[in-house]
Amino acid sequence: MSNEKSLVIGTFGSLYATEQAVESLKALQNVAYKMIGNHTLIVRMRNPRDNTLRHKIQEIIRSSKGYVEAEMPKTMGSKAGKISPLDYPVFG
């Protein structure tokens, strides 16, 4: 199973919206998240086959006025597995 399947990427219009999503994600188990800049949130699920958890994460992003990015195969193609905002189109 590839690493891309374990990621959910969300973009937000403001830092406040991003922080709302982070607060909601703290209640979930089996997820790790990282903020890239002030407008992008990358959520990694420990079990990529858990579609129920994936839908919960996507709903949290949408309810916090965010946009769930489509699965992009280049997200893990960066240096040493580190994701940079330049590795994928944030608003494309």
SULZI-V262404 format. One record per backbone hydrogen bond with DSSP energy under -1.0 kcal/mol. CO is the residue of the C=O (numbers start at 1). NH is the residue of the N-H. Records with the same first field share a line. If there is no record, write none. Layout:
CO=NH / NH
This chain:
3=6
4=7
6=45
8=43
9=69
10=41
11=67
14=18
15=19
16=20
17=21
18=22
19=23
20=24
21=25
22=26
24=27
25=28
30=46
32=44
34=42
36=40
39=12
40=36
41=10
42=34
43=8
44=32
47=50
49=51
50=54
51=55
52=56
53=57
54=58
55=59
56=60
57=61
58=62
59=63
60=64
61=66
62=65
67=11
72=75
74=77
78=81
79=82
84=87
